[in-house]
């Protein structure tokens, strides 16, 4: 099980990092907006976490003689999810602290523009103050890391549970084969 978890969590983490870097560069070059970045980001997380499914399936088919219990599948999936969750948290934190240290200021300006379009002018100062406090909170590298880690981990838990349900298969026991074993 360790080899499967190591292999597929490494695949997921490498895919996550490569996708993050490539998509960040392409979105910046294309002068994309924050909505596009969010959609692309979630698509990358889902694609990366597909390795959970493939890891459980590999374990079932190639390591465990074609069977895996629900609990084994969940254990494998959750262990695979840990590595890309940490990698995404670190990658995003490095990005917003080193490569784009003004990210939250730019994002705040964008959100203020969106607020101006969507709420009455009388509520604007209150909402701007709330939003700026929230952005200041997110600027903390620890908070940024935890937010990104939890986001990927939460999606990974859902994918793990779905994969476990889809892939669980009992091993054939003697009683299962008894109709075929009659002399």
DRENGU-557223 format. One record per residue: residue number from 1; residue in one letter; chain; z, x, y of N, C-alpha, C in turn. Coordinates in steps of 0.1 Angstrom, whole numbers. Example, Ala and Ser with C-alpha at 12.3 -4.5 7.8 and 13.67 -1.06 7.14 Angstrom:
    n  res  chain     nw     nu     nv    caw    cau    cav     cw     cu     cv
    1    A      A     78    132    -57     78    123    -45     78    132    -33
    2    S      A     71    128    -22     71    137    -11     79    129      0
This chain:
    n  res  chain     nw     nu     nv    caw    cau    cav     cw     cu     cv
    1    X      A      0      8    -12      0      0      0      0      9     13
    2    X      A      7     20     12      8     29     24     -5     34     28
    3    X      A    -13     38     18    -27     43     22    -35     32     28
    4    X      A    -35     20     23    -43      9     29    -38      6     43
    5    X      A    -25      5     45    -20      3     58    -24     14     68
    6    X      A    -22     26     64    -25     37     72    -40     37     76
    7    X      A    -49     35     66    -63     35     68    -68     24     78
    8    X      A    -63     12     75    -68      1     83    -62      0     97
    9    X      A    -49      5     98    -43      5    111    -49     16    120
   10    X      A    -53     27    113    -60     37    121    -74     32    125
   11    X      A    -81     25    117    -94     20    120    -92     10    132
   12    X      A    -83      1    131    -80     -8    142    -77     -2    155
   13    X      A    -68      9    154    -64     16    167    -76     23    173
   14    X      A    -84     30    165    -95     37    170   -105     28    176
   15    X      A   -108     17    169   -117      7    175   -112      1    188
   16    X      A    -99     -2    188    -92     -7    201    -94      2    212
   17    X      A    -91     15    210    -92     25    221   -107     27    225
   18    X      A   -116     28    216   -130     30    219   -135     17    227
   19    X      A   -132      6    222   -136     -7    228   -131     -8    242
   20    X      A   -118     -4    244   -112     -5    257   -119      4    267
   21    X      A   -121     17    263   -128     26    272   -142     22    275
   22    X      A   -150     19    265   -164     15    268   -164      2    276
   23    X      A   -157     -8    273   -157    -20    281   -152    -18    295
   24    X      A   -142    -10    297   -137     -7    310   -148     -1    319
   25    X      A   -155      9    313   -165     16    320   -177      7    323
   26    X      A   -181     -1    313   -193    -10    315   -189    -21    325
   27    X      A   -178    -26    325   -174    -37    334   -173    -31    348
   28    X      A   -168    -19    350   -167    -13    363   -181    -10    369
   29    X      A   -190     -5    360   -203     -2    364   -211    -15    368
   30    X      A   -208    -26    361   -215    -38    363   -208    -47    374
   31    X      A   -198    -41    380   -190    -48    391   -186    -61    386
   32    X      A   -181    -61    374   -176    -74    368   -164    -80    375
   33    X      A   -161    -92    372   -149    -98    378   -138    -98    368
   34    X      A   -126   -103    373   -114   -102    364   -115   -113    353
   35    X      A   -122   -124    355   -123   -133    344   -131   -127    333
   36    X      A   -142   -120    336   -150   -113    326   -142   -103    319
   37    X      A   -134    -95    326   -126    -85    320   -116    -91    310
   38    X      A   -110   -103    314   -101   -109    305   -107   -114    292
   39    X      A   -119   -120    293   -126   -125    281   -130   -113    272
   40    X      A   -135   -103    278   -139    -91    271   -127    -85    264
   41    X      A   -116    -84    271   -104    -78    266    -99    -86    254
   42    X      A    -98    -99    254    -94   -107    243   -104   -106    231
   43    X      A   -117   -105    234   -127   -103    224   -124    -90    217
   44    X      A   -121    -80    224   -118    -67    218   -106    -67    210
   45    X      A    -96    -74    214    -83    -75    206    -86    -82    193
   46    X      A    -94    -93    194    -97   -101    181   -106    -92    172
   47    X      A   -115    -85    177   -124    -77    169   -115    -66    162
   48    X      A   -107    -60    170    -98    -49    165    -89    -54    154
   49    X      A    -84    -66    156    -74    -72    146    -81    -78    134
   50    X      A    -94    -78    134   -102    -82    122    -99    -72    110
   51    X      A    -95    -60    114    -91    -50    104    -79    -54     96
   52    X      A    -71    -63    101    -60    -69     93    -65    -76     81
   53    X      A    -75    -85     83    -81    -92     72    -87    -82     62
   54    X      A    -95    -73     67   -102    -63     58    -92    -54     51
   55    X      A    -81    -51     57    -71    -43     50    -64    -51     39
   56    X      A    -60    -63     42    -54    -71     31    -64    -73     20
   57    X      A    -76    -76     23    -87    -78     13    -89    -66      4
   58    X      A    -89    -54     11    -91    -41      4    -79    -39     -5
   59    X      A    -67    -42     -1    -55    -40     -9    -56    -49    -22
   60    X      A    -60    -62    -19    -61    -71    -30    -71    -67    -40
   61    X      A    -83    -64    -36    -95    -62    -44    -95    -48    -51
   62    X      A    -90    -38    -43    -92    -24    -48    -80    -17    -52
   63    X      A    -68    -22    -48    -56    -15    -51    -47    -23    -60
   64    X      A    -47    -36    -59    -38    -45    -66    -44    -54    -77
   65    X      A    -55    -49    -82    -62    -56    -93    -66    -70    -90
   66    X      A    -70    -73    -78    -75    -86    -75    -65    -97    -71
   67    X      A    -52    -93    -69    -42   -103    -66    -34    -97    -54
   68    X      A    -29   -107    -46    -20   -104    -36    -12   -116    -33
   69    X      A      1   -115    -32      9   -127    -28      9   -129    -13
   70    X      A     14   -140     -9     14   -143      5     23   -133     12
   71    X      A     35   -130      6     45   -121     13     39   -107     13
   72    X      A     32   -103      3     26    -89      3     15    -89     14
   73    X      A      7    -99     15     -3    -99     25      2    -99     39
   74    X      A     13   -107     41     20   -107     54     25    -93     58
   75    X      A     32    -87     48     38    -74     50     27    -63     54
   76    X      A     16    -63     46      5    -54     49     -1    -57     63
   77    X      A     -4    -70     66     -9    -74     79     -1    -70     91
   78    X      A     12    -72     90     21    -69    101     22    -54    103
   79    X      A     22    -46     92     23    -32     93     10    -27    100
   80    X      A     -2    -33     96    -14    -29    102    -14    -32    117
   81    X      A     -9    -44    121     -8    -48    135      0    -39    144
   82    X      A     10    -33    139     19    -24    147     11    -13    154
   83    X      A      3     -6    147     -4      5    153    -14      2    165
   84    X      A    -23     -8    163    -31    -11    174    -23    -18    186
   85    X      A    -12    -24    183     -4    -30    193      2    -19    202
   86    X      A      7     -9    196     12      3    203      1     10    211
   87    X      A    -10     12    204    -21     19    210    -27     11    222
   88    X      A    -28     -2    221    -32    -10    233    -23     -9    244
   89    X      A    -10    -10    241      1     -9    251      0      4    259
   90    X      A     -2     15    251     -3     28    257    -16     30    265
   91    X      A    -27     26    259    -40     27    266    -40     20    279
   92    X      A    -35      7    279    -35     -1    291    -26      5    302
   93    X      A    -14      9    297     -4     15    306    -10     28    313
   94    X      A    -16     37    304    -22     49    310    -33     45    320
   95    X      A    -41     35    317    -52     31    326    -46     26    339
   96    X      A    -37     18    340    -32     12    352    -23     22    360
   97    X      A    -17     32    353     -9     42    360    -16     55    364
   98    X      A    -27     59    356    -33     71    359    -48     69    364
   99    X      A    -56     61    356    -70     60    359    -73     50    370
  100    X      A    -65     40    371    -67     30    382    -53     25    387
  101    X      A    -47     35    394    -33     32    399    -32     20    409
  102    X      A    -43     16    415    -43      5    424    -48     -8    418
  103    X      A    -48     -8    405    -52    -20    398    -45    -32    402
  104    X      A    -32    -32    402    -24    -44    406    -25    -48    420
  105    X      A    -28    -39    429    -31    -42    443    -44    -50    444
  106    X      A    -54    -45    437    -67    -51    437    -67    -65    430
  107    X      A    -59    -65    419    -58    -78    412    -50    -88    421
  108    X      A    -40    -84    428    -32    -92    437    -41    -98    448
  109    X      A    -50    -90    454    -59    -94    464    -69   -105    458
  110    X      A    -73   -102    446    -82   -112    440    -75   -125    438
  111    X      A    -62   -125    433    -55   -137    430    -51   -144    443
  112    X      A    -49   -137    454    -46   -143    467    -59   -151    471
  113    X      A    -70   -145    470    -83   -152    473    -84   -165    465
  114    X      A    -81   -164    452    -82   -176    443    -72   -186    447
  115    X      A    -60   -182    451    -50   -191    456    -54   -199    469
  116    X      A    -60   -191    478    -65   -197    490    -75   -209    487
  117    X      A    -83   -207    477    -93   -217    473    -87   -229    466
  118    X      A    -75   -228    460    -71   -238    451    -58   -246    455
  119    X      A    -51   -240    465    -38   -247    469    -38   -250    484
  120    X      A    -30   -260    488    -29   -263    503    -23   -251    510
  121    X      A    -27   -250    523    -23   -238    531     -8   -238    533
  122    X      A     -1   -250    532     13   -250    534     21   -243    523
  123    X      A     15   -244    511     21   -238    499     17   -223    497
  124    X      A      7   -219    504      2   -205    502     12   -194    504
  125    X      A     20   -194    514     30   -183    516     40   -182    504
  126    X      A     44   -193    499     54   -193    488     47   -188    475
  127    X      A     35   -192    472     28   -188    460     24   -173    461
  128    X      A     21   -169    473     17   -154    475     30   -146    472
  129    X      A     41   -150    477     54   -143    476     57   -142    461
  130    X      A     56   -153    454     59   -154    439     49   -145    431
  131    X      A     36   -145    435     26   -137    428     29   -122    430
  132    X      A     32   -118    443     35   -104    446     47    -99    438
  133    X      A     57   -108    437     69   -104    430     66   -101    415
  134    X      A     57   -110    410     53   -109    396     45    -96    394
  135    X      A     36    -93    403     27    -81    402     36    -68    403
  136    X      A     46    -69    412     55    -57    413     63    -55    400
  137    X      A     67    -66    393     73    -65    380     64    -59    370
  138    X      A     51    -63    370     42    -58    360     38    -43    362
  139    X      A     40    -38    375     37    -24    378     46    -14    370
  140    X      A     57    -18    366     66    -10    358     59     -6    345
  141    X      A     57      7    342     50     12    330     56      5    317
  142    X      A     70      4    317     76     -1    305     72    -16    304
  143    X      A     73    -24    315     70    -38    314     55    -40    311
  144    X      A     46    -32    317     32    -32    313     30    -30    299
  145    X      A     36    -19    293     34    -16    279     39    -27    271
  146    X      A     51    -32    273     57    -43    265     48    -56    266
  147    X      A     43    -59    277     34    -71    279     22    -69    270
  148    X      A     16    -58    271      3    -55    263      7    -55    248
  149    X      A     17    -48    244     22    -47    230     24    -61    225
  150    X      A     32    -69    232     35    -82    227     23    -91    226
  151    X      A     13    -90    235      1    -98    235     -7    -95    222
  152    X      A     -9    -82    219    -17    -79    207     -9    -82    195
  153    X      A      4    -80    195     12    -83    183     13    -98    180
  154    X      A     14   -106    191     14   -121    189      1   -125    183
  155    X      A    -10   -121    188    -23   -124    182    -25   -119    168
  156    X      A    -19   -107    166    -20   -101    152    -11   -108    142
  157    X      A      0   -114    147      8   -122    137      0   -135    133
  158    X      A     -7   -141    142    -15   -153    139    -26   -149    129
  159    X      A    -33   -138    132    -44   -133    123    -38   -129    109
  160    X      A    -26   -123    109    -20   -119     97    -17   -132     88
  161    X      A    -11   -142     94     -8   -154     87    -20   -161     81
  162    X      A    -31   -162     90    -43   -168     85    -50   -160     74
  163    X      A    -50   -147     75    -55   -138     65    -48   -139     52
  164    X      A    -34   -140     53    -26   -141     41    -29   -154     34
  165    X      A    -31   -165     41    -34   -177     35    -47   -177     28
  166    X      A    -57   -171     35    -71   -171     30    -72   -161     18
  167    X      A    -64   -150     18    -67   -140      8    -57   -140     -4
  168    X      A    -46   -147     -3    -36   -147    -14    -43   -152    -27
  169    X      A    -40   -145    -37    -45   -148    -50    -35   -143    -61
  170    X      A    -31   -152    -70    -22   -148    -80    -30   -140    -91
  171    X      A    -22   -131    -97    -29   -124   -108    -29   -133   -120
  172    X      A    -39   -131   -128    -40   -139   -141    -29   -135   -150
  173    X      A    -22   -145   -155    -11   -143   -164    -16   -147   -178
  174    X      A     -8   -144   -188    -12   -147   -202    -13   -163   -203
  175    X      A     -4   -170   -196     -4   -185   -197    -17   -190   -191
  176    X      A    -22   -184   -180    -34   -188   -173    -46   -186   -182
  177    X      A    -45   -176   -191    -57   -172   -199    -55   -178   -213
  178    X      A    -45   -185   -216    -42   -190   -230    -54   -198   -236
  179    X      A    -61   -207   -228    -72   -214   -234    -83   -205   -239
  180    X      A    -84   -193   -233    -94   -184   -237    -90   -174   -248
  181    X      A    -77   -173   -250    -72   -164   -260    -70   -170   -274
  182    X      A    -73   -182   -276    -71   -188   -289    -80   -182   -299
  183    X      A    -74   -180   -311    -81   -173   -322    -90   -183   -329
